[in-house]
Amino acid sequence: MKKRISMKKIVDKQTIKKHYQQADLGANIRNAFNRTGREIKDYTDTESFDEFHIRGREATRELARLAKLQKGMRVLDLGCGVGGPARMLAAEFGCVVTGIDLVEEYCEAAAMITEQTGLSHRVNFQQGDMTDLSFDDQSFDAVWTLHTIMNIEDKTTLFDSIFRILKPGGRFVLYEICAGFHFPPYFPVPWAGDASMSFLLSPDDLRVSLKKSGFEELQWRDVSGKAAQWFHAIAESRASSAKKTGAVGAGKRDSGPGISLLLGKTAAEKSRNVFRNLTEDRIRTFFGVYRKPGKE
């Protein structure tokens, strides 16, 4: 039976859309590749920008292994962005993935890239609101979300909805940002221009909310240290490269278009603030793997 769950929305959807959306995103991506003489043929060709979270594909792969995702599993990717994690789950783990995102431009770009990489038979995308899931009960083997629920205030209702659409024994897999000891964070950050769009819970409160929705905790790992090290390594690499070449703006590896395709003109400021928030313990990052009780 299909069931729609409406949630209290303190932040208007249009405000969230405006924060993320970009006009002509698909064309911008194609133009960026054309300028560098590159083509999109394989899912790895876009990894320089399509993993819209800290540590990128490294974290995606690590979390999928931790969650023991396997071939043939039907996975729902909440807040799929332009589809990088969904394509990786299909290509490397054999999952069948449905991605949903509030931002239509993201879904269109995700579908375009997926078609060019030959993965459309295993991955599909649809514009949708994760706070209003219309999927049938017990539809998915796993629900997966990476750095997306920070914009959701009513997390308990969201978790109840995820619990409903999971099969018994199914897994809810998340990589999320929580409030740190010295909260609040500095803004802007990738998920919010200011505090009005950001709803971070403490790690303990997030775990309590998940358990109240009926989930069993399988894994909970603080990966904040790895996140800070990742930012530090990027800064060191850029500084070293700039020193060697003596060129202004050096340090960018020729790895394809960067995350500014999605973050826009404020990409550098947002990234600096995330690093600062991590190092000052204003935010923390966690891997979580949860299970819906019942026979798999």
C-alpha positions in Angstrom: 0.0 0.0 0.0 1.3 3.5 -0.8 1.4 6.0 1.9 2.4 9.6 1.8 3.8 11.3 4.9 3.7 15.1 5.1 6.1 16.8 7.4 6.3 20.1 9.2 8.4 22.3 7.0 9.9 25.3 8.8 12.2 26.1 5.9 10.3 26.6 2.7 11.3 24.1 0.0 12.0 27.0 -2.4 14.6 28.4 -0.1 16.4 25.1 0.0 16.1 24.7 -3.8 17.5 28.2 -4.3 20.5 27.4 -2.2 21.4 24.4 -4.3 20.1 24.9 -7.8 22.0 26.2 -10.8 20.6 27.2 -14.1 21.9 25.2 -17.0 23.9 22.8 -14.8 24.0 20.0 -17.4 25.3 22.4 -20.0 27.9 23.8 -17.5 29.1 20.3 -16.9 29.4 19.5 -20.6 31.2 22.8 -21.3 33.6 22.2 -18.4 34.6 18.9 -19.9 34.9 20.3 -23.4 37.3 23.0 -22.2 39.6 20.4 -20.8 39.3 18.1 -23.8 37.8 15.4 -21.7 34.9 13.1 -22.3 32.4 11.4 -19.9 32.5 7.7 -20.7 33.0 5.9 -17.4 31.6 6.6 -13.9 35.1 7.5 -12.7 35.4 10.4 -15.2 33.2 12.7 -13.1 34.6 11.8 -9.6 36.3 15.2 -9.3 33.0 16.8 -8.6 30.1 14.3 -8.4 30.8 13.1 -4.8 29.2 16.0 -3.0 30.4 15.2 0.5 33.6 15.2 2.6 36.3 12.7 1.4 34.3 12.1 -1.7 34.5 8.6 -3.3 36.9 7.3 -0.7 34.2 7.8 2.0 31.4 6.4 -0.3 33.3 3.2 -0.9 34.3 2.8 2.7 30.7 3.2 3.9 29.3 0.8 1.3 31.7 -1.8 2.5 30.9 -1.1 6.2 27.2 -1.5 5.4 27.9 -4.7 3.4 25.9 -3.6 0.4 25.8 -6.4 -2.2 24.9 -7.2 -5.8 21.2 -7.0 -6.6 20.2 -5.0 -3.6 17.6 -2.3 -4.3 18.9 1.0 -2.8 17.2 4.3 -2.4 19.7 7.2 -2.4 18.2 10.2 -0.6 19.5 13.6 -1.7 21.4 12.0 -4.7 22.8 15.2 -6.1 24.3 14.6 -9.5 24.5 10.8 -8.9 28.1 10.1 -8.1 27.5 7.7 -5.2 24.6 6.0 -6.9 26.7 5.3 -10.0 29.5 3.9 -7.8 27.1 1.6 -5.9 25.9 0.3 -9.2 29.3 -0.1 -10.9 31.3 -1.5 -7.9 28.8 -3.2 -5.7 26.2 -4.3 -8.3 23.3 -2.5 -6.6 20.1 -1.3 -8.4 19.8 2.4 -7.3 17.0 4.9 -7.3 18.1 8.4 -6.5 15.8 11.3 -5.5 16.7 14.9 -5.0 14.7 18.1 -4.4 16.6 19.9 -7.1 15.5 19.1 -10.6 18.7 20.4 -12.2 20.6 17.8 -10.2 18.4 15.0 -11.3 18.6 16.0 -14.9 22.4 16.3 -14.8 22.6 12.9 -12.9 20.5 11.2 -15.6 22.7 12.7 -18.4 26.0 11.6 -16.8 24.6 8.1 -16.0 23.4 7.6 -19.6 26.9 8.6 -20.9 28.6 6.2 -18.5 26.3 3.3 -19.6 24.7 2.7 -16.2 21.1 3.8 -16.9 20.0 0.1 -16.7 21.0 0.0 -13.0 20.5 3.6 -11.9 17.5 6.0 -12.2 16.7 9.4 -10.8 13.6 11.3 -10.0 12.9 14.7 -8.6 11.3 14.3 -5.2 11.1 15.4 -1.6 12.7 13.1 1.0 10.2 14.5 3.5 7.3 13.2 1.5 8.2 9.7 0.3 5.6 7.9 -1.8 7.2 4.5 -2.3 5.4 1.3 -1.4 6.0 -0.2 2.1 9.0 -2.5 2.2 10.3 -1.5 -1.2 14.0 -1.3 -0.6 16.9 -3.4 0.8 18.7 -0.3 1.8 18.2 3.5 2.1 21.4 5.5 1.8 22.1 9.2 2.5 25.3 11.2 2.5 25.4 14.7 4.0 21.7 15.4 3.3 19.6 15.5 6.4 21.2 18.6 7.8 18.4 20.6 6.1 15.6 18.5 7.7 14.3 19.7 11.0 11.8 16.9 11.7 14.2 14.0 11.5 12.0 11.7 13.5 9.2 11.7 10.9 11.8 11.2 8.2 13.3 8.2 10.0 9.8 6.8 10.5 9.2 7.1 6.7 12.5 5.4 5.9 11.7 2.6 8.3 8.3 2.0 6.5 9.8 1.6 3.0 12.6 -0.7 4.1 12.2 -4.4 3.9 12.5 -6.4 7.2 16.2 -6.8 7.8 16.9 -3.8 5.5 19.6 -1.2 6.3 19.6 2.5 6.7 23.1 3.8 5.9 24.1 7.3 6.6 27.1 9.6 6.5 26.1 12.7 8.4 27.3 15.9 9.9 26.4 16.4 13.6 26.8 19.3 16.0 30.2 19.5 17.7 31.2 20.4 21.2 31.8 24.1 20.3 28.6 24.4 18.2 27.3 26.5 16.3 29.4 26.3 13.1 30.6 29.2 10.9 28.5 29.9 7.8 28.2 29.7 4.9 28.8 25.9 4.4 27.8 23.7 1.5 24.4 22.8 3.0 23.4 26.2 4.3 24.1 29.9 3.8 23.1 30.6 7.4 21.7 29.0 10.5 18.1 29.2 9.4 18.6 26.3 7.0 20.8 24.1 9.2 19.4 21.6 11.7 22.3 19.7 13.2 21.7 17.3 16.1 24.3 16.2 18.5 25.5 12.7 17.9 23.7 11.3 20.9 20.4 13.0 19.9 20.7 11.6 16.4 21.2 8.1 17.6 18.3 8.4 20.0 16.0 9.6 17.2 17.0 6.6 15.0 16.4 4.1 17.8 13.0 5.7 18.6 12.0 5.0 15.0 12.7 1.3 15.6 16.2 0.9 14.1 18.8 -1.4 15.5 22.3 0.1 15.5 24.9 -2.0 13.7 27.7 0.5 13.3 28.4 4.0 14.5 31.8 5.5 13.8 33.2 9.0 14.4 35.1 9.8 11.2 35.8 13.5 12.0 39.5 12.9 12.2 39.6 11.4 8.8 37.6 14.3 7.5 40.0 16.9 8.9 43.0 15.0 7.6 41.4 14.9 4.1 41.1 18.7 4.1 44.6 19.2 5.5 46.0 16.8 2.8 44.3 18.8 0.0 45.7 22.1 1.4 49.2 20.7 1.7 49.1 19.2 -1.8 48.1 22.6 -3.3 50.7 24.5 -1.3 53.4 22.1 -2.3 52.5 22.2 -6.0 52.2 26.0 -6.0 55.7 26.2 -4.4 57.2 23.9 -7.0 55.8 25.7 -10.0 55.7 29.2 -8.6 52.5 29.7 -10.5 49.5 31.7 -9.1 46.6 29.3 -8.5 48.8 26.2 -8.9 48.1 23.1 -6.9 45.0 22.0 -8.8 45.6 18.6 -10.1 44.5 17.9 -13.7 41.7 15.7 -12.4 38.8 17.3 -14.2 36.2 19.9 -13.3 36.0 20.6 -9.6 33.3 20.9 -6.9 32.8 24.6 -7.8 30.5 23.2 -10.5 28.0 22.5 -7.7 29.0 24.9 -5.0 29.3 27.9 -7.3 31.3 31.0 -6.7 31.4 30.6 -2.9 33.0 27.1 -3.1 36.3 28.1 -1.6 34.7 30.0 1.4 32.3 27.1 2.1 35.1 24.6 2.0 37.3 26.7 4.3 34.4 27.0 6.8 33.8 23.2 6.9 37.5 22.7 7.6 37.5 25.3 10.3 34.4 23.9 11.9 35.9 20.4 12.0 39.2 21.6 13.5 37.4 23.7 16.1 35.0 20.8 16.9 31.9 22.9 15.8 30.8 20.0 13.6 31.6 16.2 13.6 31.1 13.6 10.9 29.8 10.1 11.5 29.1 6.8 9.6 26.0 5.0 10.8 24.6 1.6 9.7 21.2 0.7 11.1 18.9 -2.2 10.6 15.1 -2.7 10.4 14.3 -5.7 12.6 12.9 -8.7 11.0 14.0 -11.6 8.8 16.0 -10.7 5.7 
